[in-house]
């Protein structure tokens, strides 16, 4: 099975997704700044703002990994 390098667009997009996911995790789990930068106005019954943003970060990080995986496995992506 041959390895095909992903396009520059795929690398750039996956980097932005990964950086956004890591930013969410750092924003919610560290005290680098006072409070949180992300809004806490999302109302989902039974889910706190902290849980919502960490689930969002997990999804974004998985999507960045999956898109990069597809970029390596499929030519022209």
N, CA, C and O atoms as a Tripos MOL2 file, in Angstrom:
@<TRIPOS>MOLECULE
protein
  308   307    77     0     0
PROTEIN
NO_CHARGES

@<TRIPOS>ATOM
      1 N           0.8420   -1.1630    0.0000 N.3       1 UNK1
      2 CA          0.0000    0.0000    0.0000 C.3       1 UNK1
      3 C           0.8990    1.2410    0.0000 C.2       1 UNK1
      4 O           1.7230    1.4140    0.8980 O.2       1 UNK1
      5 N           0.7410    2.0770   -0.9800 N.am      2 UNK2
      6 CA          1.5920    3.2590   -1.1270 C.3       2 UNK2
      7 C           1.0940    4.4040   -0.2650 C.2       2 UNK2
      8 O          -0.1010    4.5510   -0.0100 O.2       2 UNK2
      9 N           2.0480    5.2070    0.1740 N.am      3 UNK3
     10 CA          1.7200    6.3900    0.9650 C.3       3 UNK3
     11 C           1.6630    7.5740    0.0410 C.2       3 UNK3
     12 O           2.6210    7.8250   -0.6900 O.2       3 UNK3
     13 N           0.5680    8.3160    0.0470 N.am      4 UNK4
     14 CA          0.4520    9.5030   -0.7850 C.3       4 UNK4
     15 C           0.3700   10.7180    0.1250 C.2       4 UNK4
     16 O          -0.4440   10.7490    1.0480 O.2       4 UNK4
     17 N           1.1980   11.7080   -0.1240 N.am      5 UNK5
     18 CA          1.1480   12.8940    0.7360 C.3       5 UNK5
     19 C          -0.1570   13.6620    0.5340 C.2       5 UNK5
     20 O          -0.6360   13.7740   -0.5940 O.2       5 UNK5
     21 N          -0.7320   14.1870    1.6040 N.am      6 UNK6
     22 CA         -1.9690   14.9540    1.4600 C.3       6 UNK6
     23 C          -1.6930   16.3120    0.8240 C.2       6 UNK6
     24 O          -0.5590   16.7930    0.8200 O.2       6 UNK6
     25 N          -2.7380   16.9150    0.2930 N.am      7 UNK7
     26 CA         -2.5800   18.2300   -0.3250 C.3       7 UNK7
     27 C          -2.3530   19.2870    0.7480 C.2       7 UNK7
     28 O          -2.6040   19.0620    1.9320 O.2       7 UNK7
     29 N          -1.8760   20.4410    0.3070 N.am      8 UNK8
     30 CA         -1.6150   21.5350    1.2570 C.3       8 UNK8
     31 C          -2.9100   22.0080    1.9080 C.2       8 UNK8
     32 O          -2.9130   22.3930    3.0780 O.2       8 UNK8
     33 N          -4.0010   21.9820    1.1650 N.am      9 UNK9
     34 CA         -5.2880   22.3910    1.7240 C.3       9 UNK9
     35 C          -5.7100   21.4640    2.8590 C.2       9 UNK9
     36 O          -6.1960   21.9230    3.8920 O.2       9 UNK9
     37 N          -5.5270   20.1660    2.6660 N.am     10 UNK10
     38 CA         -5.8850   19.1970    3.7090 C.3      10 UNK10
     39 C          -5.0330   19.3930    4.9480 C.2      10 UNK10
     40 O          -5.5450   19.3550    6.0670 O.2      10 UNK10
     41 N          -3.7460   19.6010    4.7600 N.am     11 UNK11
     42 CA         -2.8490   19.8280    5.9030 C.3      11 UNK11
     43 C          -3.2480   21.1010    6.6360 C.2      11 UNK11
     44 O          -3.3070   21.1140    7.8660 O.2      11 UNK11
     45 N          -3.5210   22.1640    5.9030 N.am     12 UNK12
     46 CA         -3.8970   23.4400    6.5140 C.3      12 UNK12
     47 C          -5.2240   23.3220    7.2650 C.2      12 UNK12
     48 O          -5.3480   23.8190    8.3850 O.2      12 UNK12
     49 N          -6.2080   22.6700    6.6600 N.am     13 UNK13
     50 CA         -7.5140   22.5200    7.2940 C.3      13 UNK13
     51 C          -7.4350   21.6510    8.5520 C.2      13 UNK13
     52 O          -8.0420   21.9760    9.5730 O.2      13 UNK13
     53 N          -6.6950   20.5600    8.4780 N.am     14 UNK14
     54 CA         -6.5740   19.6980    9.6610 C.3      14 UNK14
     55 C          -5.7930   20.3930   10.7650 C.2      14 UNK14
     56 O          -6.0780   20.1860   11.9450 O.2      14 UNK14
     57 N          -4.8130   21.2120   10.4030 N.am     15 UNK15
     58 CA         -4.0780   21.9690   11.4200 C.3      15 UNK15
     59 C          -5.0040   22.9630   12.1220 C.2      15 UNK15
     60 O          -4.9570   23.0910   13.3460 O.2      15 UNK15
     61 N          -5.8440   23.6650   11.3600 N.am     16 UNK16
     62 CA         -6.7740   24.6120   11.9740 C.3      16 UNK16
     63 C          -7.7770   23.9090   12.8840 C.2      16 UNK16
     64 O          -8.0680   24.4000   13.9750 O.2      16 UNK16
     65 N          -8.3040   22.7760   12.4520 N.am     17 UNK17
     66 CA         -9.2330   22.0200   13.2990 C.3      17 UNK17
     67 C          -8.5570   21.5390   14.5770 C.2      17 UNK17
     68 O          -9.1310   21.6380   15.6610 O.2      17 UNK17
     69 N          -7.3440   21.0190   14.4510 N.am     18 UNK18
     70 CA         -6.6270   20.5350   15.6280 C.3      18 UNK18
     71 C          -6.3040   21.6950   16.5720 C.2      18 UNK18
     72 O          -6.4400   21.5580   17.7880 O.2      18 UNK18
     73 N          -5.8820   22.8250   16.0280 N.am     19 UNK19
     74 CA         -5.5680   23.9760   16.8710 C.3      19 UNK19
     75 C          -6.8190   24.4750   17.5950 C.2      19 UNK19
     76 O          -6.7440   24.8480   18.7660 O.2      19 UNK19
     77 N          -7.9680   24.4870   16.9130 N.am     20 UNK20
     78 CA         -9.2040   24.9160   17.5590 C.3      20 UNK20
     79 C          -9.6090   23.9420   18.6600 C.2      20 UNK20
     80 O         -10.0570   24.3680   19.7240 O.2      20 UNK20
     81 N          -9.4580   22.6480   18.4210 N.am     21 UNK21
     82 CA         -9.7810   21.6470   19.4390 C.3      21 UNK21
     83 C          -8.8780   21.7620   20.6550 C.2      21 UNK21
     84 O          -9.3450   21.6590   21.7890 O.2      21 UNK21
     85 N          -7.5890   21.9750   20.4270 N.am     22 UNK22
     86 CA         -6.6550   22.1270   21.5460 C.3      22 UNK22
     87 C          -6.9460   23.4280   22.2980 C.2      22 UNK22
     88 O          -6.8430   23.4690   23.5240 O.2      22 UNK22
     89 N          -7.3080   24.4860   21.5760 N.am     23 UNK23
     90 CA         -7.6680   25.7410   22.2350 C.3      23 UNK23
     91 C          -8.8740   25.5460   23.1500 C.2      23 UNK23
     92 O          -8.8880   26.0620   24.2680 O.2      23 UNK23
     93 N          -9.8760   24.8160   22.6960 N.am     24 UNK24
     94 CA        -11.0560   24.5730   23.5300 C.3      24 UNK24
     95 C         -10.6660   23.8240   24.7990 C.2      24 UNK24
     96 O         -11.1000   24.1770   25.8960 O.2      24 UNK24
     97 N          -9.8430   22.7880   24.6430 N.am     25 UNK25
     98 CA         -9.4210   22.0150   25.8190 C.3      25 UNK25
     99 C          -8.6400   22.8990   26.7860 C.2      25 UNK25
    100 O          -8.8850   22.8620   27.9920 O.2      25 UNK25
    101 N          -7.7110   23.6880   26.2750 N.am     26 UNK26
    102 CA         -6.9280   24.5650   27.1490 C.3      26 UNK26
    103 C          -7.7970   25.6360   27.7900 C.2      26 UNK26
    104 O          -7.5960   25.9790   28.9550 O.2      26 UNK26
    105 N          -8.7500   26.1610   27.0510 N.am     27 UNK27
    106 CA         -9.6170   27.2010   27.5970 C.3      27 UNK27
    107 C         -10.4900   26.6620   28.7210 C.2      27 UNK27
    108 O         -10.7510   27.3670   29.6960 O.2      27 UNK27
    109 N         -10.9320   25.4480   28.5960 N.am     28 UNK28
    110 CA        -11.8370   24.8870   29.6010 C.3      28 UNK28
    111 C         -11.1090   24.2620   30.7910 C.2      28 UNK28
    112 O         -11.6700   24.1910   31.8840 O.2      28 UNK28
    113 N          -9.8800   23.8120   30.5970 N.am     29 UNK29
    114 CA         -9.2480   23.0290   31.6580 C.3      29 UNK29
    115 C          -8.0900   23.7110   32.3650 C.2      29 UNK29
    116 O          -7.5970   23.1800   33.3600 O.2      29 UNK29
    117 N          -7.6410   24.8550   31.8960 N.am     30 UNK30
    118 CA         -6.5370   25.5400   32.5710 C.3      30 UNK30
    119 C          -6.9880   26.9020   33.0480 C.2      30 UNK30
    120 O          -8.0270   27.4170   32.6340 O.2      30 UNK30
    121 N          -6.2010   27.4640   33.9110 N.am     31 UNK31
    122 CA         -6.4940   28.7970   34.4350 C.3      31 UNK31
    123 C          -5.4650   29.8020   33.9220 C.2      31 UNK31
    124 O          -4.9210   30.5990   34.6870 O.2      31 UNK31
    125 N          -5.2060   29.7510   32.6080 N.am     32 UNK32
    126 CA         -4.2390   30.6800   32.0330 C.3      32 UNK32
    127 C          -4.7580   32.1060   32.0390 C.2      32 UNK32
    128 O          -3.9770   33.0560   32.0930 O.2      32 UNK32
    129 N          -6.0420   32.2550   31.9850 N.am     33 UNK33
    130 CA         -6.6710   33.5640   32.0480 C.3      33 UNK33
    131 C          -7.8770   33.4670   32.9590 C.2      33 UNK33
    132 O          -8.3390   32.3740   33.2870 O.2      33 UNK33
    133 N          -8.3670   34.5900   33.3530 N.am     34 UNK34
    134 CA         -9.4940   34.6130   34.2960 C.3      34 UNK34
    135 C         -10.7700   34.1930   33.5870 C.2      34 UNK34
    136 O         -11.1670   34.8050   32.5960 O.2      34 UNK34
    137 N         -11.4030   33.1590   34.0900 N.am     35 UNK35
    138 CA        -12.6480   32.6780   33.4780 C.3      35 UNK35
    139 C         -12.3900   31.9380   32.1940 C.2      35 UNK35
    140 O         -11.3200   31.3600   32.0000 O.2      35 UNK35
    141 N         -13.3770   31.9550   31.3120 N.am     36 UNK36
    142 CA        -13.2720   31.2830   30.0230 C.3      36 UNK36
    143 C         -13.5640   32.2700   28.9050 C.2      36 UNK36
    144 O         -14.3650   33.1890   29.0750 O.2      36 UNK36
    145 N         -12.9240   32.0830   27.7770 N.am     37 UNK37
    146 CA        -13.1430   32.9610   26.6290 C.3      37 UNK37
    147 C         -14.3930   32.5330   25.8520 C.2      37 UNK37
    148 O         -15.1020   33.3680   25.2890 O.2      37 UNK37
    149 N         -14.6480   31.2420   25.8300 N.am     38 UNK38
    150 CA        -15.7830   30.7090   25.0680 C.3      38 UNK38
    151 C         -17.1040   31.0290   25.7690 C.2      38 UNK38
    152 O         -17.1680   31.0510   26.9980 O.2      38 UNK38
    153 N         -18.1500   31.2750   24.9930 N.am     39 UNK39
    154 CA        -19.4410   31.5980   25.6130 C.3      39 UNK39
    155 C         -20.0550   30.3980   26.3320 C.2      39 UNK39
    156 O         -19.8190   29.2470   25.9640 O.2      39 UNK39
    157 N         -20.8290   30.6840   27.3430 N.am     40 UNK40
    158 CA        -21.4770   29.5990   28.1000 C.3      40 UNK40
    159 C         -22.9950   29.6820   27.9800 C.2      40 UNK40
    160 O         -23.7130   29.3020   28.9050 O.2      40 UNK40
    161 N         -23.4830   30.1760   26.8510 N.am     41 UNK41
    162 CA        -24.9130   30.3910   26.6680 C.3      41 UNK41
    163 C         -25.6180   29.1990   26.0220 C.2      41 UNK41
    164 O         -26.8130   29.2780   25.7360 O.2      41 UNK41
    165 N         -24.9050   28.1010   25.7890 N.am     42 UNK42
    166 CA        -25.5320   26.9400   25.1760 C.3      42 UNK42
    167 C         -26.3380   26.1900   26.2290 C.2      42 UNK42
    168 O         -25.8150   25.7850   27.2660 O.2      42 UNK42
    169 N         -27.6190   26.0180   25.9380 N.am     43 UNK43
    170 CA        -28.5000   25.3660   26.9070 C.3      43 UNK43
    171 C         -28.9310   24.0130   26.3490 C.2      43 UNK43
    172 O         -29.7530   23.9300   25.4360 O.2      43 UNK43
    173 N         -28.3680   22.9740   26.9110 N.am     44 UNK44
    174 CA        -28.7730   21.6140   26.5980 C.3      44 UNK44
    175 C         -29.1360   20.9840   27.9290 C.2      44 UNK44
    176 O         -28.3040   20.9510   28.8350 O.2      44 UNK44
    177 N         -30.3520   20.4840   28.0720 N.am     45 UNK45
    178 CA        -30.7480   19.9250   29.3690 C.3      45 UNK45
    179 C         -29.8160   18.8110   29.8360 C.2      45 UNK45
    180 O         -29.5690   17.8490   29.1080 O.2      45 UNK45
    181 N         -29.3110   18.9470   31.0370 N.am     46 UNK46
    182 CA        -28.4680   17.9270   31.6310 C.3      46 UNK46
    183 C         -27.0020   17.9880   31.2560 C.2      46 UNK46
    184 O         -26.2220   17.1470   31.7020 O.2      46 UNK46
    185 N         -26.6050   18.9650   30.4460 N.am     47 UNK47
    186 CA        -25.2180   19.0810   30.0210 C.3      47 UNK47
    187 C         -24.7130   20.4670   30.4090 C.2      47 UNK47
    188 O         -25.3040   21.4790   30.0300 O.2      47 UNK47
    189 N         -23.6270   20.5080   31.1590 N.am     48 UNK48
    190 CA        -23.0600   21.8010   31.5480 C.3      48 UNK48
    191 C         -22.2690   22.3930   30.3870 C.2      48 UNK48
    192 O         -21.9710   21.7060   29.4100 O.2      48 UNK48
    193 N         -21.9380   23.6560   30.5050 N.am     49 UNK49
    194 CA        -21.1530   24.3260   29.4670 C.3      49 UNK49
    195 C         -19.7840   23.6700   29.3230 C.2      49 UNK49
    196 O         -19.2870   23.5050   28.2090 O.2      49 UNK49
    197 N         -19.1710   23.2940   30.4490 N.am     50 UNK50
    198 CA        -17.8740   22.6230   30.4310 C.3      50 UNK50
    199 C         -17.9510   21.3100   29.6560 C.2      50 UNK50
    200 O         -17.0820   21.0280   28.8310 O.2      50 UNK50
    201 N         -18.9780   20.5100   29.9110 N.am     51 UNK51
    202 CA        -19.1430   19.2320   29.2160 C.3      51 UNK51
    203 C         -19.4210   19.4540   27.7320 C.2      51 UNK51
    204 O         -18.9060   18.7230   26.8860 O.2      51 UNK51
    205 N         -20.2320   20.4550   27.4180 N.am     52 UNK52
    206 CA        -20.5410   20.7520   26.0210 C.3      52 UNK52
    207 C         -19.2820   21.0950   25.2390 C.2      52 UNK52
    208 O         -19.0670   20.5750   24.1450 O.2      52 UNK52
    209 N         -18.4400   21.9780   25.8040 N.am     53 UNK53
    210 CA        -17.2430   22.3930   25.0840 C.3      53 UNK53
    211 C         -16.2250   21.2700   24.9850 C.2      53 UNK53
    212 O         -15.5230   21.1760   23.9770 O.2      53 UNK53
    213 N         -16.1190   20.4100   26.0050 N.am     54 UNK54
    214 CA        -15.1820   19.2940   25.9030 C.3      54 UNK54
    215 C         -15.6620   18.2460   24.8910 C.2      54 UNK54
    216 O         -14.8440   17.6410   24.1980 O.2      54 UNK54
    217 N         -16.9810   18.0260   24.8000 N.am     55 UNK55
    218 CA        -17.4990   17.1290   23.7580 C.3      55 UNK55
    219 C         -17.2380   17.7250   22.3730 C.2      55 UNK55
    220 O         -16.8810   17.0040   21.4400 O.2      55 UNK55
    221 N         -17.4180   19.0340   22.2430 N.am     56 UNK56
    222 CA        -17.1370   19.7100   20.9760 C.3      56 UNK56
    223 C         -15.6650   19.5710   20.6140 C.2      56 UNK56
    224 O         -15.3340   19.3120   19.4570 O.2      56 UNK56
    225 N         -14.7780   19.7410   21.5920 N.am     57 UNK57
    226 CA        -13.3450   19.6060   21.3360 C.3      57 UNK57
    227 C         -12.9940   18.1900   20.9040 C.2      57 UNK57
    228 O         -12.1950   18.0020   19.9860 O.2      57 UNK57
    229 N         -13.5830   17.1950   21.5570 N.am     58 UNK58
    230 CA        -13.3060   15.8050   21.1860 C.3      58 UNK58
    231 C         -13.7510   15.5230   19.7560 C.2      58 UNK58
    232 O         -13.0510   14.8350   19.0140 O.2      58 UNK58
    233 N         -14.8930   16.0400   19.3710 N.am     59 UNK59
    234 CA        -15.4030   15.8400   18.0110 C.3      59 UNK59
    235 C         -14.5120   16.5370   16.9960 C.2      59 UNK59
    236 O         -14.1930   15.9610   15.9560 O.2      59 UNK59
    237 N         -14.1050   17.7700   17.2830 N.am     60 UNK60
    238 CA        -13.2580   18.5310   16.3550 C.3      60 UNK60
    239 C         -11.8880   17.8710   16.1980 C.2      60 UNK60
    240 O         -11.3700   17.7820   15.0840 O.2      60 UNK60
    241 N         -11.3020   17.4120   17.2940 N.am     61 UNK61
    242 CA         -9.9940   16.7490   17.2130 C.3      61 UNK61
    243 C         -10.1090   15.4370   16.4400 C.2      61 UNK61
    244 O          -9.2330   15.1150   15.6380 O.2      61 UNK61
    245 N         -11.1850   14.6720   16.6740 N.am     62 UNK62
    246 CA        -11.3770   13.4430   15.9030 C.3      62 UNK62
    247 C         -11.5520   13.7510   14.4170 C.2      62 UNK62
    248 O         -10.9790   13.0590   13.5750 O.2      62 UNK62
    249 N         -12.3370   14.7810   14.0810 N.am     63 UNK63
    250 CA        -12.5400   15.1210   12.6710 C.3      63 UNK63
    251 C         -11.2450   15.5530   12.0010 C.2      63 UNK63
    252 O         -11.0140   15.2400   10.8340 O.2      63 UNK63
    253 N         -10.3970   16.2730   12.7330 N.am     64 UNK64
    254 CA         -9.1190   16.6780   12.1440 C.3      64 UNK64
    255 C          -8.2490   15.4530   11.8680 C.2      64 UNK64
    256 O          -7.6190   15.3580   10.8150 O.2      64 UNK64
    257 N          -8.2160   14.5180   12.8180 N.am     65 UNK65
    258 CA         -7.4460   13.2970   12.6000 C.3      65 UNK65
    259 C          -8.0150   12.5030   11.4280 C.2      65 UNK65
    260 O          -7.2550   12.0260   10.5850 O.2      65 UNK65
    261 N          -9.3290   12.3540   11.3610 N.am     66 UNK66
    262 CA         -9.9620   11.5680   10.3150 C.3      66 UNK66
    263 C          -9.7560   12.1980    8.9390 C.2      66 UNK66
    264 O          -9.5040   11.4880    7.9650 O.2      66 UNK66
    265 N          -9.8610   13.5220    8.8510 N.am     67 UNK67
    266 CA         -9.6430   14.1940    7.5720 C.3      67 UNK67
    267 C          -8.1960   14.0230    7.1140 C.2      67 UNK67
    268 O          -7.9400   13.8250    5.9260 O.2      67 UNK67
    269 N          -7.2580   14.0980    8.0430 N.am     68 UNK68
    270 CA         -5.8640   13.8770    7.6610 C.3      68 UNK68
    271 C          -5.6380   12.4310    7.2330 C.2      68 UNK68
    272 O          -4.9040   12.1700    6.2800 O.2      68 UNK68
    273 N          -6.2640   11.4960    7.9330 N.am     69 UNK69
    274 CA         -6.1760   10.0830    7.5570 C.3      69 UNK69
    275 C          -6.7140    9.8760    6.1390 C.2      69 UNK69
    276 O          -6.0960    9.1740    5.3390 O.2      69 UNK69
    277 N          -7.8520   10.4780    5.8300 N.am     70 UNK70
    278 CA         -8.4030   10.3620    4.4750 C.3      70 UNK70
    279 C          -7.5050   11.0330    3.4560 C.2      70 UNK70
    280 O          -7.3720   10.5460    2.3330 O.2      70 UNK70
    281 N          -6.8860   12.1440    3.8290 N.am     71 UNK71
    282 CA         -5.9750   12.8290    2.9180 C.3      71 UNK71
    283 C          -4.7590   11.9940    2.5750 C.2      71 UNK71
    284 O          -4.2180   12.1120    1.4760 O.2      71 UNK71
    285 N          -4.3190   11.1500    3.5010 N.am     72 UNK72
    286 CA         -3.1820   10.2640    3.2360 C.3      72 UNK72
    287 C          -3.6230    9.0530    2.4260 C.2      72 UNK72
    288 O          -2.9150    8.6320    1.5110 O.2      72 UNK72
    289 N          -4.7810    8.4880    2.7480 N.am     73 UNK73
    290 CA         -5.2210    7.2560    2.0920 C.3      73 UNK73
    291 C          -5.7930    7.4820    0.6940 C.2      73 UNK73
    292 O          -5.6630    6.6200   -0.1750 O.2      73 UNK73
    293 N          -6.4210    8.6290    0.4730 N.am     74 UNK74
    294 CA         -7.0670    8.8800   -0.8180 C.3      74 UNK74
    295 C          -6.2560    9.9030   -1.5940 C.2      74 UNK74
    296 O          -5.8130   10.9080   -1.0380 O.2      74 UNK74
    297 N          -6.0690    9.6490   -2.8530 N.am     75 UNK75
    298 CA         -5.3300   10.6000   -3.6790 C.3      75 UNK75
    299 C          -6.2210   11.7830   -4.0350 C.2      75 UNK75
    300 O          -7.4110   11.6210   -4.3040 O.2      75 UNK75
    301 N          -5.6380   12.9550   -4.0310 N.am     76 UNK76
    302 CA         -6.3510   14.1470   -4.4610 C.3      76 UNK76
    303 C          -7.2320   14.7800   -3.4060 C.2      76 UNK76
    304 O          -7.9940   15.6930   -3.7240 O.2      76 UNK76
    305 N          -7.1590   14.3350   -2.1670 N.am     77 UNK77
    306 CA         -7.9900   14.9400   -1.1180 C.3      77 UNK77
    307 C          -7.1610   15.9160   -0.3300 C.2      77 UNK77
    308 O          -7.6640   16.5400    0.6050 O.2      77 UNK77
@<TRIPOS>BOND
     1     1     2 1
     2     2     3 1
     3     3     4 2
     4     3     5 am
     5     5     6 1
     6     6     7 1
     7     7     8 2
     8     7     9 am
     9     9    10 1
    10    10    11 1
    11    11    12 2
    12    11    13 am
    13    13    14 1
    14    14    15 1
    15    15    16 2
    16    15    17 am
    17    17    18 1
    18    18    19 1
    19    19    20 2
    20    19    21 am
    21    21    22 1
    22    22    23 1
    23    23    24 2
    24    23    25 am
    25    25    26 1
    26    26    27 1
    27    27    28 2
    28    27    29 am
    29    29    30 1
    30    30    31 1
    31    31    32 2
    32    31    33 am
    33    33    34 1
    34    34    35 1
    35    35    36 2
    36    35    37 am
    37    37    38 1
    38    38    39 1
    39    39    40 2
    40    39    41 am
    41    41    42 1
    42    42    43 1
    43    43    44 2
    44    43    45 am
    45    45    46 1
    46    46    47 1
    47    47    48 2
    48    47    49 am
    49    49    50 1
    50    50    51 1
    51    51    52 2
    52    51    53 am
    53    53    54 1
    54    54    55 1
    55    55    56 2
    56    55    57 am
    57    57    58 1
    58    58    59 1
    59    59    60 2
    60    59    61 am
    61    61    62 1
    62    62    63 1
    63    63    64 2
    64    63    65 am
    65    65    66 1
    66    66    67 1
    67    67    68 2
    68    67    69 am
    69    69    70 1
    70    70    71 1
    71    71    72 2
    72    71    73 am
    73    73    74 1
    74    74    75 1
    75    75    76 2
    76    75    77 am
    77    77    78 1
    78    78    79 1
    79    79    80 2
    80    79    81 am
    81    81    82 1
    82    82    83 1
    83    83    84 2
    84    83    85 am
    85    85    86 1
    86    86    87 1
    87    87    88 2
    88    87    89 am
    89    89    90 1
    90    90    91 1
    91    91    92 2
    92    91    93 am
    93    93    94 1
    94    94    95 1
    95    95    96 2
    96    95    97 am
    97    97    98 1
    98    98    99 1
    99    99   100 2
   100    99   101 am
   101   101   102 1
   102   102   103 1
   103   103   104 2
   104   103   105 am
   105   105   106 1
   106   106   107 1
   107   107   108 2
   108   107   109 am
   109   109   110 1
   110   110   111 1
   111   111   112 2
   112   111   113 am
   113   113   114 1
   114   114   115 1
   115   115   116 2
   116   115   117 am
   117   117   118 1
   118   118   119 1
   119   119   120 2
   120   119   121 am
   121   121   122 1
   122   122   123 1
   123   123   124 2
   124   123   125 am
   125   125   126 1
   126   126   127 1
   127   127   128 2
   128   127   129 am
   129   129   130 1
   130   130   131 1
   131   131   132 2
   132   131   133 am
   133   133   134 1
   134   134   135 1
   135   135   136 2
   136   135   137 am
   137   137   138 1
   138   138   139 1
   139   139   140 2
   140   139   141 am
   141   141   142 1
   142   142   143 1
   143   143   144 2
   144   143   145 am
   145   145   146 1
   146   146   147 1
   147   147   148 2
   148   147   149 am
   149   149   150 1
   150   150   151 1
   151   151   152 2
   152   151   153 am
   153   153   154 1
   154   154   155 1
   155   155   156 2
   156   155   157 am
   157   157   158 1
   158   158   159 1
   159   159   160 2
   160   159   161 am
   161   161   162 1
   162   162   163 1
   163   163   164 2
   164   163   165 am
   165   165   166 1
   166   166   167 1
   167   167   168 2
   168   167   169 am
   169   169   170 1
   170   170   171 1
   171   171   172 2
   172   171   173 am
   173   173   174 1
   174   174   175 1
   175   175   176 2
   176   175   177 am
   177   177   178 1
   178   178   179 1
   179   179   180 2
   180   179   181 am
   181   181   182 1
   182   182   183 1
   183   183   184 2
   184   183   185 am
   185   185   186 1
   186   186   187 1
   187   187   188 2
   188   187   189 am
   189   189   190 1
   190   190   191 1
   191   191   192 2
   192   191   193 am
   193   193   194 1
   194   194   195 1
   195   195   196 2
   196   195   197 am
   197   197   198 1
   198   198   199 1
   199   199   200 2
   200   199   201 am
   201   201   202 1
   202   202   203 1
   203   203   204 2
   204   203   205 am
   205   205   206 1
   206   206   207 1
   207   207   208 2
   208   207   209 am
   209   209   210 1
   210   210   211 1
   211   211   212 2
   212   211   213 am
   213   213   214 1
   214   214   215 1
   215   215   216 2
   216   215   217 am
   217   217   218 1
   218   218   219 1
   219   219   220 2
   220   219   221 am
   221   221   222 1
   222   222   223 1
   223   223   224 2
   224   223   225 am
   225   225   226 1
   226   226   227 1
   227   227   228 2
   228   227   229 am
   229   229   230 1
   230   230   231 1
   231   231   232 2
   232   231   233 am
   233   233   234 1
   234   234   235 1
   235   235   236 2
   236   235   237 am
   237   237   238 1
   238   238   239 1
   239   239   240 2
   240   239   241 am
   241   241   242 1
   242   242   243 1
   243   243   244 2
   244   243   245 am
   245   245   246 1
   246   246   247 1
   247   247   248 2
   248   247   249 am
   249   249   250 1
   250   250   251 1
   251   251   252 2
   252   251   253 am
   253   253   254 1
   254   254   255 1
   255   255   256 2
   256   255   257 am
   257   257   258 1
   258   258   259 1
   259   259   260 2
   260   259   261 am
   261   261   262 1
   262   262   263 1
   263   263   264 2
   264   263   265 am
   265   265   266 1
   266   266   267 1
   267   267   268 2
   268   267   269 am
   269   269   270 1
   270   270   271 1
   271   271   272 2
   272   271   273 am
   273   273   274 1
   274   274   275 1
   275   275   276 2
   276   275   277 am
   277   277   278 1
   278   278   279 1
   279   279   280 2
   280   279   281 am
   281   281   282 1
   282   282   283 1
   283   283   284 2
   284   283   285 am
   285   285   286 1
   286   286   287 1
   287   287   288 2
   288   287   289 am
   289   289   290 1
   290   290   291 1
   291   291   292 2
   292   291   293 am
   293   293   294 1
   294   294   295 1
   295   295   296 2
   296   295   297 am
   297   297   298 1
   298   298   299 1
   299   299   300 2
   300   299   301 am
   301   301   302 1
   302   302   303 1
   303   303   304 2
   304   303   305 am
   305   305   306 1
   306   306   307 1
   307   307   308 2
@<TRIPOS>SUBSTRUCTURE
     1 UNK1         2 RESIDUE 1 A UNK
     2 UNK2         6 RESIDUE 1 A UNK
     3 UNK3        10 RESIDUE 1 A UNK
     4 UNK4        14 RESIDUE 1 A UNK
     5 UNK5        18 RESIDUE 1 A UNK
     6 UNK6        22 RESIDUE 1 A UNK
     7 UNK7        26 RESIDUE 1 A UNK
     8 UNK8        30 RESIDUE 1 A UNK
     9 UNK9        34 RESIDUE 1 A UNK
    10 UNK10       38 RESIDUE 1 A UNK
    11 UNK11       42 RESIDUE 1 A UNK
    12 UNK12       46 RESIDUE 1 A UNK
    13 UNK13       50 RESIDUE 1 A UNK
    14 UNK14       54 RESIDUE 1 A UNK
    15 UNK15       58 RESIDUE 1 A UNK
    16 UNK16       62 RESIDUE 1 A UNK
    17 UNK17       66 RESIDUE 1 A UNK
    18 UNK18       70 RESIDUE 1 A UNK
    19 UNK19       74 RESIDUE 1 A UNK
    20 UNK20       78 RESIDUE 1 A UNK
    21 UNK21       82 RESIDUE 1 A UNK
    22 UNK22       86 RESIDUE 1 A UNK
    23 UNK23       90 RESIDUE 1 A UNK
    24 UNK24       94 RESIDUE 1 A UNK
    25 UNK25       98 RESIDUE 1 A UNK
    26 UNK26      102 RESIDUE 1 A UNK
    27 UNK27      106 RESIDUE 1 A UNK
    28 UNK28      110 RESIDUE 1 A UNK
    29 UNK29      114 RESIDUE 1 A UNK
    30 UNK30      118 RESIDUE 1 A UNK
    31 UNK31      122 RESIDUE 1 A UNK
    32 UNK32      126 RESIDUE 1 A UNK
    33 UNK33      130 RESIDUE 1 A UNK
    34 UNK34      134 RESIDUE 1 A UNK
    35 UNK35      138 RESIDUE 1 A UNK
    36 UNK36      142 RESIDUE 1 A UNK
    37 UNK37      146 RESIDUE 1 A UNK
    38 UNK38      150 RESIDUE 1 A UNK
    39 UNK39      154 RESIDUE 1 A UNK
    40 UNK40      158 RESIDUE 1 A UNK
    41 UNK41      162 RESIDUE 1 A UNK
    42 UNK42      166 RESIDUE 1 A UNK
    43 UNK43      170 RESIDUE 1 A UNK
    44 UNK44      174 RESIDUE 1 A UNK
    45 UNK45      178 RESIDUE 1 A UNK
    46 UNK46      182 RESIDUE 1 A UNK
    47 UNK47      186 RESIDUE 1 A UNK
    48 UNK48      190 RESIDUE 1 A UNK
    49 UNK49      194 RESIDUE 1 A UNK
    50 UNK50      198 RESIDUE 1 A UNK
    51 UNK51      202 RESIDUE 1 A UNK
    52 UNK52      206 RESIDUE 1 A UNK
    53 UNK53      210 RESIDUE 1 A UNK
    54 UNK54      214 RESIDUE 1 A UNK
    55 UNK55      218 RESIDUE 1 A UNK
    56 UNK56      222 RESIDUE 1 A UNK
    57 UNK57      226 RESIDUE 1 A UNK
    58 UNK58      230 RESIDUE 1 A UNK
    59 UNK59      234 RESIDUE 1 A UNK
    60 UNK60      238 RESIDUE 1 A UNK
    61 UNK61      242 RESIDUE 1 A UNK
    62 UNK62      246 RESIDUE 1 A UNK
    63 UNK63      250 RESIDUE 1 A UNK
    64 UNK64      254 RESIDUE 1 A UNK
    65 UNK65      258 RESIDUE 1 A UNK
    66 UNK66      262 RESIDUE 1 A UNK
    67 UNK67      266 RESIDUE 1 A UNK
    68 UNK68      270 RESIDUE 1 A UNK
    69 UNK69      274 RESIDUE 1 A UNK
    70 UNK70      278 RESIDUE 1 A UNK
    71 UNK71      282 RESIDUE 1 A UNK
    72 UNK72      286 RESIDUE 1 A UNK
    73 UNK73      290 RESIDUE 1 A UNK
    74 UNK74      294 RESIDUE 1 A UNK
    75 UNK75      298 RESIDUE 1 A UNK
    76 UNK76      302 RESIDUE 1 A UNK
    77 UNK77      306 RESIDUE 1 A UNK
